[in-house]
Amino acid sequence: MDADPRPPSRRIWFVPSLLLLAATAVLGAYLYPEMPDPVPVHWNGAGIPDRFAGKSVLAVFSPLLIGTGVVAFLWLLYRFLPAMATKGAQDPARAALEVRAGKDVLAKLAPALAILFCWLCTTGWLGLASPWTIWPPMLVLMGFTLWLVVRAIRAVSVPPAPPR
């Protein structure tokens, strides 16, 4: 029995995340000829580039490749989490709640991380350097992650409904 009245999260969140990363790659390909050489690859806490690399496809697009790998890994966890969590579970109802909460976190974390990777790439490609390039997305991501964790804890702490 599922005591959580909310509808289950959909895995469809992973598709827009990948599409956003792909659209950002298209933007990067458009901006690539005008990018400086060397390109910034790391920023300090003030949003100022502090490490550079020679302009290459790998240096420019590796954050997007990493973002794609992260979203794919989150999808794999989403896909195989139920099989791992329910195997040998002593309380199937609680295991089902935990799986649902975990899948909800993964499904909503994927677009947040994709947005973060795309934001950081785009601001780097456009040469924007200020604290506003780093801190707002990080604070939003930290708040979003905290919200998801609180939501998952609440979902797991709800006792399962008694069988009828």
ABEGO torsion letter per residue (X at the ends): XBABABBBBBAAAAAAAAAAAAAAAAAAAAAAAABBOBBBABBBAAGBBABBBBBBAAAAAAAAAAAAAAAAAAAAAAAAAAAAAABGBABAAAAAAAAAAAAAAAAAAAAAAAAAAAAAAAAAAAGBBBAAAAAAAAAAAAAAAAAAAAAAAAAAABBBBBBX
